[in-house]
Structures are given as structure tokens and as C-alpha cells.
């Protein structure tokens, strides 16, 4: 294996394991006499390839070792950044700010990580004493120094002293409140060194981390959607909730919360900022009153709203600009909890000082990392959380597939677990910071819908739009239709719309009560052209759809005072979808058997008959319907409407 392939392999080995790296952090390098390959800013170790590394000219990089830079911190960091850029051969990639430290270490490979176990020691009061007790006096400890040029000079000096004292190159460098560097001429030796370090630290921990998962309380539903709205004055936020034994250790004990009130590492500041909110009130009404005051006070004091909220009885809540950011915040802050807990094995927690925090908060390098993490994409449904029932396939899948690129978080609600999970996975591959998830749902059962709402709030923080799309069809005239089939069609197409609206409107009312006046929630039924005019030998379906428009108008009148719009989209026929084209039970087959098209002998003749009825000569597609859905969500002057998308086949009078 060539050295670059070795570098990629070891980067992914550690980068994919959250024990060693969180939020794509850490960095790795390989160098020979002329060049160094080092992880570029914005690259993730877990998935890095050769194009994720910046290449630098070591002869230019070496000049920085003895160069005199400005004493003004801002000017100095700008000068260093420019010299790093000048030494960079791959001009489209920004090298890690720690490149100079990689360059000065006397081995070919360097792997710098922020392992939880290591930081349990490095973020402890007795870090240096305990380090030497465990690893001997030769262990190279570097007291906390602001990252960048100053840290590089500090490390370079320590390495020089080490060489003079011991006559050899240090292979391990321990950085207070930061992490660890390990260097060797082979990646296999680096693995061996790290394995020995972790074995030693695991044996030194007095109490193992309590990590058993805890079920998320249903009080989440009464609190989190309101908090989300309070935090969304300048654009919708996504909130995500997590709970386990460790989180409960801090959320349910105000004394323990003191251990996590300030950040331990620069990464924690980058992703979670440096101030957090802890709520110890468990009654929803009182908590929400307290939260309104706390958010206002927090913003006035710090200039931003919290990204981390810890709530007694609920758990850890991340406030993100999108769903991916929520995952990072949860992972990073939970890691801070682990560090605080482990630090008690080494004298107790040692957070960063206010001056150290202030430097990171205002450091250009970390602001660059924040901008990379935040992303810049804005779609027409940005950060809206949209539930789509019956979204595993057909129209529901198509609508979700079209909304994902618009920035929406999509909840695929369906009975078909295998197909629904695969659909959510497919949506996530199309997403840009937003996400999709699957929740197994029976729309004909209130309890199942309540679980759907609970899961949605835990994952995304609220519900902005509920699309009642799940539907079934059993064609047949009066002679063929059985009471059982009629009741089945009616329960799914008509009653389930009522069930869903009943459950989600409660959450939407809570949201609008705490939302800016410009915010509206949406309930949209995917109805049908059969809800606008009768359908021969298809009365069970048409009757339910006609009834759906009656429900839409009635719900609209009831919910308008709460800024909840209720509308219907009435698509024409989606001929390519499984409802029509399934070779065994599609509508073309059913209609052929039911004799709905006089004289038709084949499925193709049935299809041609239906296409001939459409003035625009085309079937309705999910993309057509999605444009209608987006219109209904964006406007705030219409409710109780039935929007036909039928190619002119059915026109409103």
C-alpha cells in the first residue's frame, strides 16, 4: 500500500469511530522530504479520500518556524494564514491550522484525535500529575495554549526540549483541553500506540460511563414545539431531543450541571457555542413561561440564542439551523458530558477559561469551520418539518422526493416498514443538511398517529405541514362492492384524514401560540379529481374524497383562528404510479375487469381511454402535485380550498 492510501485508511479507521472523533474533527498527515499531505479544513476523516488532503511545500512551510510575526493577535493569525496558503500546492484546499505542528514532528505519519477517554484526562484538574503517574515522566504534556501559531510555537519548543533531554523524538504529545498527537513511521505502529493508551486509560477510570438509553417522555410533545417557535424569529430552527442515563445524570441534578456549564475544548465552542441553558422546572406551562424570559435574557447577554438546552425530565435538546447540525450539537455536547463525568477519575473537571473561550469565539479559523458546518443552501421549504402519510411509494414518495431538495425534513409515515425505511434512506441521500426519517404508522388508529407525532417532535422539534396522502381504492359498482371493502376505503380515505388532523392540530396550535405572527402551519389532504366529480363504478373512493373536501372546508373554518391553513390538492391520474400501473392490482387492471371502459380488451386500451379525457394529454405527476403543495404552504390568504391539478380534465365552476 502506498503512503497516501495508508493515510486514507488510518484516517477512516479513527474518523468513523465516535470514541476518537466527533463532528469530522481531528486531523492526519503524511510527509516525505519535500511535501506534506494534511487533512484540509472541511473534510471529514470518516469519509476522506485523496482529494480531502491539502498538499504543501515543506521548504516554504519550514520558513514559518523561525519567522517573526506581528504581536497583534489578529494580524498575526492573518499573516500565518497567508503563509500557509502560499505554501499550499493544492490552492482549492485550505490546510488544517495545525499543519505546522504536523510538519515539525519527526515521523512520517501523524494522527491527531480528540478521544473522549483522553480528554477525560486532559480536561481534568490534575491532568499533568495524573498523566505522569499513568504514563511516566517522559510523557510530553503541553499546557493549554490558544490554537494556531502560538500553540505551534509552544509545541515546537517542547519538542526541542524533549530532544535535548532524552535524545529522541517524542511520539505522543498530550494537549491540555484539546486532545492528543501520535506520530510514527508506520500507521500500524500508530494503532499500537493508541491501543496501549486507551487500555491504560480505561483501567484508570473509577466509574464507567452510564450510557443506557432512556425513553423520551411524552412531555416532549407539550414543550419542544413551543420552544422551537420561540427560537425561530429569524428563520425556522430544527430541534432534536436525546436522552440516556448520562444525560439524566446532568439534566436531573442542578449540582451536576455546574460541571458542564462551560466548554472544555475548542471544538465544543465551534459547534455548541460557550453558553447553555438548563431548565429544572418540569411543569410544561411554568417551563414555557420561564423559557420565554430566559431566551430573551440569554440573547441580550450573549448576542445569540442557545444551541444547547438541558431540560429536567426530558433530556438534551439541540437547536440547529438544520437537522445535520442538530446531530453534531448532540454528539459534541454529549461528549462534553462524558468528559466531565470521566474527569472525576483525575481530580474533577477543568473547563476553559473566559479568555480562552473568547479567543476561540472570535477566531477566524473557527468562524470558517462554523460557516462550513452551517452550509448555505436555502430551499422553498427550508427547515419545514413535513409528515407525509403513505409516503413509502406512489404519490407520497414522489412528493417527498420533490420536497427534500427544497430543504424540508420529511417524515415517511407508512405501514410498509421495509419500503418506507428504504424510501427515507433514499431521501437522505438527496438531502443537504435536512433529513428524512421513517415512522411505522397505521393512519386508521389514533394511537399510531399519536406515536407518529411524538417521534416527529423528538427528531425534528415540531410539525409545520401534515400531508394526509395515504389512500386506497377498491373499484366496483353497487353489485360488486362489498360492505367490508366500502368501509375499508372510507376508513383510510375519509376517517383517517379526520384522525390525523385531530392529532396534529393540537401540536400546531401549541406552535402558533408561541410563533411569530408571520408563521402559519399547514394541513393538506391529497384528494383527487374524484373528489370534484363523481366516478362511475368507483363510488367508495369518490364518496370518501368528496367527504374529504367537506372535512377540509370545515377544518379550515375551525383552525383559521390558530393560523393553521387547511387545503386539499386534487390531482388527476398518476398513470405511472403503482396505484394505476401495478400489473396485478393497479387501477388499469381493476377498471378492465370492472368493465369501466366499454369495449376495452387490454390494459393499454383502458390507459388510452383515460388519457384522451385530459385536455393537456398527460397524466399528473408527483412534481405537479408538489408545486401545488409548495404554493399552498407559501401563501397565507387561502384556506379551505380544493386545488385541482388535472390537466384541465376537471375545472372548478
VENGIRA-V498996 format. One record per residue. N is the residue number from 1. RES is the residue in three letters. PSI is psi in degrees with one decimal (NA if undefined). D_CENTER is the distance of its C-alpha to the mean C-alpha in whole Angstrom. Layout:
n | res | psi | d_center
N | RES | PSI | D_CENTER
N | RES | PSI | D_CENTER
//
This chain:
n | res | psi | d_center
1 | UNK | 131.0 | 36
2 | UNK | 161.7 | 36
3 | UNK | -37.4 | 34
4 | UNK | -39.4 | 31
5 | UNK | -38.9 | 30
6 | UNK | -41.7 | 31
7 | UNK | -43.6 | 28
8 | UNK | -43.9 | 26
9 | UNK | -46.7 | 26
10 | UNK | -30.6 | 26
11 | UNK | -46.4 | 23
12 | UNK | -34.3 | 21
13 | UNK | -48.6 | 23
14 | UNK | -35.0 | 22
15 | UNK | -27.2 | 18
16 | UNK | -1.8 | 17
17 | UNK | 115.3 | 18
18 | UNK | -11.4 | 16
19 | UNK | -23.3 | 20
20 | UNK | -34.2 | 20
21 | UNK | 136.9 | 17
22 | UNK | 142.6 | 14
23 | UNK | 33.5 | 12
24 | UNK | 13.4 | 14
25 | UNK | -171.5 | 17
26 | UNK | 167.7 | 21
27 | UNK | 159.0 | 23
28 | UNK | 160.8 | 26
29 | UNK | 160.7 | 29
30 | UNK | 140.3 | 32
31 | UNK | 148.6 | 35
32 | UNK | -160.8 | 39
33 | UNK | -28.5 | 42
34 | UNK | -35.1 | 41
35 | UNK | 159.0 | 37
36 | UNK | 136.7 | 34
37 | UNK | 119.1 | 30
38 | UNK | 146.5 | 27
39 | UNK | 131.6 | 24
40 | UNK | 148.1 | 23
41 | UNK | 137.3 | 20
42 | UNK | -12.4 | 17
43 | UNK | 150.0 | 18
44 | UNK | 129.9 | 16
45 | UNK | -32.1 | 18
46 | UNK | -30.9 | 17
47 | UNK | 9.9 | 17
48 | UNK | 142.8 | 20
49 | UNK | -171.5 | 23
50 | UNK | -32.8 | 26
51 | UNK | -4.0 | 25
52 | UNK | 0.7 | 22
53 | UNK | 138.0 | 25
54 | UNK | 141.9 | 27
55 | UNK | 135.1 | 31
56 | UNK | 150.8 | 34
57 | UNK | 115.0 | 37
58 | UNK | -27.3 | 38
59 | UNK | -37.3 | 42
60 | UNK | -36.3 | 40
61 | UNK | -38.4 | 37
62 | UNK | -27.6 | 40
63 | UNK | -23.5 | 42
64 | UNK | -19.5 | 39
65 | UNK | -39.1 | 40
66 | UNK | 3.2 | 44
67 | UNK | 142.9 | 43
68 | UNK | 124.1 | 43
69 | UNK | 166.1 | 40
70 | UNK | 147.3 | 41
71 | UNK | -17.9 | 41
72 | UNK | 122.8 | 38
73 | UNK | -43.7 | 35
74 | UNK | -46.2 | 33
75 | UNK | -41.4 | 36
76 | UNK | -47.4 | 36
77 | UNK | -32.2 | 32
78 | UNK | -41.7 | 33
79 | UNK | -42.7 | 36
80 | UNK | -43.4 | 34
81 | UNK | -41.7 | 31
82 | UNK | -38.7 | 34
83 | UNK | -37.8 | 36
84 | UNK | -42.3 | 33
85 | UNK | -38.9 | 32
86 | UNK | -31.6 | 36
87 | UNK | -10.4 | 36
88 | UNK | 126.4 | 33
89 | UNK | -30.7 | 34
90 | UNK | 90.3 | 31
91 | UNK | -16.6 | 30
92 | UNK | 1.7 | 27
93 | UNK | 134.1 | 25
94 | UNK | 117.3 | 25
95 | UNK | 154.9 | 26
96 | UNK | 143.6 | 25
97 | UNK | -18.0 | 26
98 | UNK | 12.8 | 28
99 | UNK | -43.0 | 30
100 | UNK | -33.4 | 33
101 | UNK | -39.0 | 33
102 | UNK | -39.9 | 32
103 | UNK | -34.3 | 35
104 | UNK | -14.5 | 37
105 | UNK | 136.1 | 37
106 | UNK | 38.2 | 39
107 | UNK | 160.3 | 38
108 | UNK | -43.5 | 36
109 | UNK | 139.7 | 33
110 | UNK | 132.3 | 31
111 | UNK | 113.4 | 27
112 | UNK | 120.9 | 26
113 | UNK | 169.0 | 23
114 | UNK | 59.4 | 22
115 | UNK | 142.8 | 22
116 | UNK | -44.4 | 22
117 | UNK | -43.8 | 25
118 | UNK | -44.4 | 27
119 | UNK | -19.8 | 25
120 | UNK | -33.7 | 26
121 | UNK | -47.2 | 30
122 | UNK | -18.1 | 29
123 | UNK | 26.4 | 28
124 | UNK | 156.3 | 31
125 | UNK | -41.8 | 34
126 | UNK | 36.3 | 36
127 | UNK | -52.2 | 34
128 | UNK | -44.3 | 37
129 | UNK | -45.8 | 40
130 | UNK | -34.6 | 37
131 | UNK | -47.8 | 36
132 | UNK | -30.9 | 40
133 | UNK | -40.7 | 41
134 | UNK | -38.4 | 39
135 | UNK | 4.6 | 39
136 | UNK | 166.7 | 42
137 | UNK | -19.7 | 44
138 | UNK | -12.0 | 43
139 | UNK | 125.7 | 39
140 | UNK | 108.6 | 38
141 | UNK | 132.5 | 36
142 | UNK | 114.8 | 35
143 | UNK | 156.7 | 35
144 | UNK | 131.4 | 32
145 | UNK | 142.0 | 32
146 | UNK | 133.8 | 30
147 | UNK | 164.2 | 28
148 | UNK | -144.9 | 30
149 | UNK | -41.8 | 33
150 | UNK | -42.0 | 34
151 | UNK | -41.2 | 33
152 | UNK | -46.9 | 34
153 | UNK | -38.2 | 37
154 | UNK | -46.7 | 37
155 | UNK | -43.3 | 36
156 | UNK | -41.3 | 39
157 | UNK | -41.5 | 41
158 | UNK | -39.0 | 40
159 | UNK | -42.9 | 40
160 | UNK | -43.5 | 44
161 | UNK | -39.4 | 45
162 | UNK | -44.2 | 44
163 | UNK | -44.4 | 46
164 | UNK | -39.1 | 49
165 | UNK | -41.3 | 49
166 | UNK | -8.6 | 48
167 | UNK | 25.2 | 49
168 | UNK | 169.2 | 46
169 | UNK | 135.2 | 42
170 | UNK | 139.6 | 39
171 | UNK | -19.0 | 37
172 | UNK | 129.5 | 35
173 | UNK | 123.8 | 34
174 | UNK | 124.0 | 32
175 | UNK | 120.9 | 30
176 | UNK | 134.8 | 30
177 | UNK | 35.8 | 27
178 | UNK | -60.3 | 25
179 | UNK | -144.2 | 26
180 | UNK | 144.7 | 28
181 | UNK | 133.9 | 30
182 | UNK | 132.8 | 31
183 | UNK | 148.1 | 34
184 | UNK | 170.4 | 36
185 | UNK | -7.4 | 38
186 | UNK | 149.2 | 36
187 | UNK | -27.0 | 33
188 | UNK | -39.8 | 34
189 | UNK | -36.5 | 36
190 | UNK | -43.5 | 32
191 | UNK | -42.1 | 31
192 | UNK | -41.9 | 34
193 | UNK | -47.0 | 34
194 | UNK | -41.9 | 30
195 | UNK | -41.5 | 31
196 | UNK | -38.7 | 34
197 | UNK | -46.4 | 32
198 | UNK | -38.2 | 30
199 | UNK | -44.1 | 33
200 | UNK | -44.1 | 35
201 | UNK | -38.9 | 32
202 | UNK | -38.4 | 31
203 | UNK | -20.6 | 35
204 | UNK | -12.5 | 35
205 | UNK | 125.9 | 32
206 | UNK | -31.6 | 34
207 | UNK | 120.1 | 31
208 | UNK | 154.7 | 28
209 | UNK | 132.8 | 25
210 | UNK | 108.0 | 25
211 | UNK | 11.6 | 21
212 | UNK | 135.9 | 22
213 | UNK | 147.7 | 19
214 | UNK | 139.5 | 20
215 | UNK | 143.1 | 20
216 | UNK | 125.1 | 18
217 | UNK | 147.8 | 21
218 | UNK | -6.7 | 21
219 | UNK | -15.7 | 22
220 | UNK | -41.5 | 18
221 | UNK | -26.4 | 19
222 | UNK | -10.0 | 22
223 | UNK | -51.8 | 20
224 | UNK | -42.4 | 16
225 | UNK | -36.5 | 17
226 | UNK | -42.5 | 20
227 | UNK | -41.5 | 18
228 | UNK | -42.9 | 15
229 | UNK | -38.7 | 18
230 | UNK | -29.3 | 20
231 | UNK | 4.8 | 17
232 | UNK | 26.6 | 17
233 | UNK | -35.7 | 20
234 | UNK | 40.1 | 19
235 | UNK | 143.9 | 16
236 | UNK | 136.3 | 14
237 | UNK | 160.3 | 11
238 | UNK | 134.5 | 8
239 | UNK | 143.4 | 9
240 | UNK | 139.5 | 8
241 | UNK | 139.5 | 11
242 | UNK | 143.8 | 13
243 | UNK | 141.5 | 16
244 | UNK | -177.3 | 19
245 | UNK | -41.1 | 22
246 | UNK | -45.8 | 21
247 | UNK | -41.5 | 19
248 | UNK | -34.3 | 22
249 | UNK | -36.3 | 25
250 | UNK | -41.1 | 23
251 | UNK | -28.7 | 22
252 | UNK | 8.0 | 26
253 | UNK | 110.0 | 28
254 | UNK | -29.8 | 28
255 | UNK | -42.8 | 30
256 | UNK | -28.8 | 28
257 | UNK | -23.7 | 25
258 | UNK | -28.4 | 28
259 | UNK | -19.5 | 27
260 | UNK | 19.9 | 23
261 | UNK | -16.2 | 24
262 | UNK | 152.0 | 24
263 | UNK | 154.5 | 22
264 | UNK | -29.0 | 23
265 | UNK | 159.0 | 22
266 | UNK | -39.8 | 21
267 | UNK | -38.0 | 18
268 | UNK | -37.1 | 17
269 | UNK | -40.5 | 18
270 | UNK | -45.7 | 16
271 | UNK | -26.6 | 13
272 | UNK | 0.6 | 14
273 | UNK | -167.5 | 17
274 | UNK | 3.7 | 21
275 | UNK | 142.0 | 21
276 | UNK | 161.7 | 20
277 | UNK | 132.6 | 21
278 | UNK | 127.1 | 22
279 | UNK | 126.1 | 23
280 | UNK | 10.3 | 26
281 | UNK | 129.0 | 27
282 | UNK | -19.0 | 27
283 | UNK | 123.0 | 28
284 | UNK | -49.2 | 26
285 | UNK | -45.2 | 28
286 | UNK | -37.1 | 29
287 | UNK | -43.4 | 26
288 | UNK | -37.5 | 25
289 | UNK | -43.4 | 28
290 | UNK | -40.1 | 27
291 | UNK | -41.6 | 24
292 | UNK | -45.1 | 25
293 | UNK | -41.8 | 27
294 | UNK | -40.9 | 25
295 | UNK | -43.8 | 23
296 | UNK | -45.9 | 26
297 | UNK | -41.9 | 27
298 | UNK | -46.7 | 24
299 | UNK | -40.4 | 24
300 | UNK | -38.1 | 27
301 | UNK | -40.5 | 28
302 | UNK | -15.4 | 25
303 | UNK | 5.8 | 24
304 | UNK | 164.3 | 20
305 | UNK | 156.7 | 18
306 | UNK | 145.6 | 17
307 | UNK | -18.6 | 13
308 | UNK | 125.8 | 14
309 | UNK | 131.0 | 16
310 | UNK | 124.8 | 18
311 | UNK | 125.4 | 20
312 | UNK | 132.1 | 23
313 | UNK | -8.9 | 23
314 | UNK | -56.4 | 19
315 | UNK | -150.6 | 17
316 | UNK | 127.7 | 15
317 | UNK | 124.6 | 13
318 | UNK | 138.2 | 10
319 | UNK | 108.9 | 10
320 | UNK | 159.9 | 8
321 | UNK | -15.4 | 9
322 | UNK | 173.1 | 6
323 | UNK | -39.8 | 3
324 | UNK | -39.6 | 2
325 | UNK | -35.9 | 5
326 | UNK | -43.1 | 5
327 | UNK | -42.5 | 5
328 | UNK | -45.3 | 7
329 | UNK | -46.5 | 9
330 | UNK | -46.2 | 10
331 | UNK | -43.7 | 11
332 | UNK | -43.2 | 13
333 | UNK | -34.4 | 15
334 | UNK | -35.7 | 15
335 | UNK | -37.5 | 17
336 | UNK | -37.3 | 19
337 | UNK | -42.6 | 20
338 | UNK | -43.7 | 21
339 | UNK | -45.4 | 23
340 | UNK | -43.2 | 25
341 | UNK | -46.6 | 26
342 | UNK | -29.7 | 27
343 | UNK | -22.4 | 29
344 | UNK | -14.3 | 31
345 | UNK | -11.7 | 33
346 | UNK | 32.1 | 34
347 | UNK | -6.2 | 35
348 | UNK | 168.1 | 32
349 | UNK | 144.3 | 29
350 | UNK | 88.1 | 30
351 | UNK | 171.4 | 27
352 | UNK | 154.4 | 27
353 | UNK | 162.4 | 30
354 | UNK | -40.0 | 30
355 | UNK | -41.1 | 31
356 | UNK | -40.8 | 29
357 | UNK | -44.4 | 26
358 | UNK | -39.2 | 27
359 | UNK | -47.8 | 28
360 | UNK | -41.5 | 24
361 | UNK | -31.4 | 23
362 | UNK | 5.9 | 25
363 | UNK | 130.4 | 25
364 | UNK | -37.9 | 25
365 | UNK | -43.4 | 23
366 | UNK | -31.7 | 20
367 | UNK | -34.4 | 20
368 | UNK | -44.5 | 20
369 | UNK | -39.1 | 17
370 | UNK | -43.5 | 15
371 | UNK | -37.1 | 16
372 | UNK | -43.2 | 15
373 | UNK | -34.9 | 11
374 | UNK | -37.1 | 11
375 | UNK | 168.2 | 12
376 | UNK | -1.5 | 15
377 | UNK | 134.8 | 14
378 | UNK | 120.8 | 15
379 | UNK | 178.6 | 16
380 | UNK | -19.7 | 18
381 | UNK | 33.6 | 16
382 | UNK | 122.2 | 13
383 | UNK | 8.1 | 10
384 | UNK | 137.9 | 13
385 | UNK | 121.5 | 12
386 | UNK | 120.5 | 15
387 | UNK | 132.4 | 16
388 | UNK | 113.6 | 19
389 | UNK | 148.7 | 21
390 | UNK | 36.3 | 23
391 | UNK | 6.0 | 20
392 | UNK | -31.4 | 21
393 | UNK | -179.6 | 23
394 | UNK | -149.2 | 26
395 | UNK | -43.0 | 25
396 | UNK | -45.4 | 22
397 | UNK | -42.8 | 21
398 | UNK | -41.0 | 22
399 | UNK | -45.8 | 21
400 | UNK | -40.7 | 17
401 | UNK | -32.8 | 18
402 | UNK | -28.1 | 19
403 | UNK | -28.2 | 16
404 | UNK | -45.5 | 13
405 | UNK | -13.3 | 15
406 | UNK | 7.5 | 15
407 | UNK | 5.0 | 12
408 | UNK | 148.4 | 12
409 | UNK | 126.2 | 9
410 | UNK | 129.8 | 12
411 | UNK | 114.3 | 13
412 | UNK | 106.9 | 16
413 | UNK | 114.2 | 19
414 | UNK | 156.5 | 21
415 | UNK | -26.6 | 24
416 | UNK | 96.4 | 24
417 | UNK | -44.6 | 22
418 | UNK | -50.2 | 22
419 | UNK | -39.2 | 22
420 | UNK | -41.9 | 19
421 | UNK | -40.6 | 17
422 | UNK | -37.2 | 18
423 | UNK | -44.2 | 17
424 | UNK | -40.7 | 14
425 | UNK | -41.7 | 13
426 | UNK | -42.9 | 15
427 | UNK | -40.9 | 13
428 | UNK | -27.8 | 10
429 | UNK | -18.7 | 13
430 | UNK | -10.5 | 13
431 | UNK | 158.7 | 10
432 | UNK | 73.9 | 10
433 | UNK | -37.0 | 6
434 | UNK | 171.9 | 6
435 | UNK | 167.3 | 6
436 | UNK | 152.6 | 9
437 | UNK | 160.2 | 11
438 | UNK | 135.6 | 14
439 | UNK | 118.5 | 16
440 | UNK | 125.1 | 20
441 | UNK | 132.8 | 22
442 | UNK | 106.9 | 26
443 | UNK | -11.3 | 26
444 | UNK | 4.5 | 30
445 | UNK | 123.6 | 29
446 | UNK | -44.0 | 28
447 | UNK | -38.3 | 27
448 | UNK | -38.6 | 24
449 | UNK | -36.8 | 23
450 | UNK | -38.5 | 23
451 | UNK | -38.9 | 21
452 | UNK | -46.3 | 18
453 | UNK | -44.4 | 18
454 | UNK | -47.4 | 17
455 | UNK | -39.2 | 15
456 | UNK | -43.0 | 13
457 | UNK | -40.3 | 13
458 | UNK | -34.8 | 12
459 | UNK | -38.2 | 9
460 | UNK | -11.1 | 8
461 | UNK | -10.4 | 11
462 | UNK | -172.6 | 14
463 | UNK | 116.7 | 16
464 | UNK | -29.3 | 17
465 | UNK | 131.9 | 19
466 | UNK | 115.8 | 20
467 | UNK | 107.6 | 22
468 | UNK | 92.6 | 24
469 | UNK | -26.5 | 25
470 | UNK | 129.3 | 26
471 | UNK | 156.3 | 30
472 | UNK | 161.6 | 33
473 | UNK | 131.2 | 36
474 | UNK | 101.9 | 40
475 | UNK | 156.9 | 42
476 | UNK | 148.6 | 46
477 | UNK | -171.0 | 49
478 | UNK | -33.9 | 51
479 | UNK | -36.7 | 52
480 | UNK | -31.6 | 49
481 | UNK | 125.7 | 47
482 | UNK | 153.7 | 47
483 | UNK | -35.7 | 46
484 | UNK | -45.0 | 43
485 | UNK | -39.5 | 41
486 | UNK | -46.3 | 42
487 | UNK | -36.0 | 40
488 | UNK | -49.1 | 37
489 | UNK | -43.5 | 37
490 | UNK | -39.6 | 37
491 | UNK | -39.7 | 35
492 | UNK | -43.8 | 32
493 | UNK | -24.3 | 33
494 | UNK | -59.7 | 34
495 | UNK | -39.5 | 33
496 | UNK | -29.7 | 30
497 | UNK | -42.0 | 29
498 | UNK | -46.7 | 31
499 | UNK | -48.1 | 29
500 | UNK | -44.0 | 25
501 | UNK | -39.1 | 27
502 | UNK | -43.3 | 28
503 | UNK | -47.4 | 25
504 | UNK | -28.5 | 22
505 | UNK | -29.5 | 25
506 | UNK | -42.9 | 25
507 | UNK | -40.9 | 21
508 | UNK | -35.5 | 22
509 | UNK | -40.3 | 25
510 | UNK | -42.2 | 23
511 | UNK | -50.2 | 21
512 | UNK | -24.2 | 24
513 | UNK | -25.7 | 26
514 | UNK | 5.0 | 24
515 | UNK | 159.8 | 22
516 | UNK | 153.3 | 24
517 | UNK | -16.7 | 27
518 | UNK | -6.2 | 25
519 | UNK | 133.3 | 22
520 | UNK | 141.9 | 23
521 | UNK | 160.5 | 22
522 | UNK | 138.4 | 23
523 | UNK | 124.2 | 24
524 | UNK | 122.6 | 25
525 | UNK | 130.6 | 27
526 | UNK | 99.7 | 28
527 | UNK | -129.6 | 31
528 | UNK | 158.4 | 34
529 | UNK | -22.1 | 37
530 | UNK | -8.4 | 39
531 | UNK | -4.7 | 38
532 | UNK | -22.0 | 40
533 | UNK | 152.4 | 43
534 | UNK | 162.0 | 44
535 | UNK | 115.7 | 44
536 | UNK | 134.4 | 47
537 | UNK | 29.0 | 47
538 | UNK | 33.9 | 43
539 | UNK | -28.8 | 44
540 | UNK | -44.7 | 41
541 | UNK | -49.9 | 38
542 | UNK | -39.7 | 40
543 | UNK | -43.9 | 41
544 | UNK | -37.6 | 37
545 | UNK | -39.8 | 36
546 | UNK | -45.5 | 39
547 | UNK | -34.4 | 38
548 | UNK | -36.7 | 34
549 | UNK | -35.4 | 35
550 | UNK | -41.6 | 38
551 | UNK | -42.3 | 35
552 | UNK | -48.6 | 33
553 | UNK | -39.6 | 35
554 | UNK | -43.6 | 36
555 | UNK | -39.3 | 32
556 | UNK | -43.2 | 32
557 | UNK | -39.8 | 35
558 | UNK | -35.1 | 34
559 | UNK | -9.3 | 31
560 | UNK | -41.6 | 32
561 | UNK | -17.6 | 32
562 | UNK | 12.6 | 29
563 | UNK | 40.1 | 27
564 | UNK | 113.9 | 26
565 | UNK | 140.7 | 27
566 | UNK | 118.1 | 28
567 | UNK | 168.5 | 29
568 | UNK | 147.1 | 30
569 | UNK | 131.4 | 30
570 | UNK | 87.6 | 33
571 | UNK | 154.3 | 32
572 | UNK | -161.9 | 35
573 | UNK | 129.3 | 35
574 | UNK | 85.8 | 32
575 | UNK | -26.0 | 35
576 | UNK | -13.3 | 33
577 | UNK | 164.2 | 30
578 | UNK | -27.8 | 31
579 | UNK | -39.9 | 33
580 | UNK | -41.8 | 35
581 | UNK | -1.4 | 36
582 | UNK | 124.9 | 35
583 | UNK | -17.3 | 38
584 | UNK | -41.7 | 39
585 | UNK | 18.6 | 38
586 | UNK | 166.3 | 37
587 | UNK | -36.0 | 39
588 | UNK | -42.3 | 41
589 | UNK | -46.1 | 42
590 | UNK | -43.5 | 43
591 | UNK | -33.9 | 44
592 | UNK | -45.8 | 47
593 | UNK | -34.6 | 48
594 | UNK | -6.5 | 48
595 | UNK | 29.6 | 50
596 | UNK | -24.1 | 48
597 | UNK | 102.6 | 49
598 | UNK | 129.8 | 53
599 | UNK | -9.6 | 55
600 | UNK | 130.5 | 51
601 | UNK | -19.3 | 52
602 | UNK | 164.0 | 48
603 | UNK | -39.3 | 45
604 | UNK | -37.2 | 45
605 | UNK | -36.3 | 48
606 | UNK | -44.5 | 46
607 | UNK | -44.3 | 43
608 | UNK | -37.3 | 45
609 | UNK | -45.0 | 47
610 | UNK | -36.7 | 43
611 | UNK | -32.6 | 42
612 | UNK | -17.5 | 46
613 | UNK | -9.1 | 45
614 | UNK | 114.3 | 42
615 | UNK | -36.5 | 44
616 | UNK | -1.6 | 41
617 | UNK | 23.6 | 41
618 | UNK | 153.8 | 38
619 | UNK | 167.4 | 36
620 | UNK | 136.5 | 32
621 | UNK | 162.0 | 29
622 | UNK | -35.1 | 26
623 | UNK | -39.2 | 25
624 | UNK | -45.3 | 28
625 | UNK | -39.4 | 27
626 | UNK | -36.9 | 23
627 | UNK | -38.1 | 25
628 | UNK | -41.0 | 27
629 | UNK | -45.8 | 24
630 | UNK | -41.1 | 22
631 | UNK | -46.9 | 26
632 | UNK | -35.9 | 26
633 | UNK | -37.8 | 23
634 | UNK | -34.3 | 24
635 | UNK | 154.1 | 27
636 | UNK | 22.5 | 28
637 | UNK | 2.4 | 32
638 | UNK | 137.2 | 32
639 | UNK | 154.5 | 32
640 | UNK | 19.2 | 33
641 | UNK | 154.2 | 34
642 | UNK | 106.0 | 34
643 | UNK | 109.8 | 33
644 | UNK | 133.7 | 35
645 | UNK | 77.4 | 33
646 | UNK | 9.7 | 36
647 | UNK | 23.1 | 38
648 | UNK | 0.3 | 41
649 | UNK | -38.4 | 42
650 | UNK | 125.5 | 41
651 | UNK | 141.2 | 42
652 | UNK | 142.9 | 42
653 | UNK | NA | 45
//
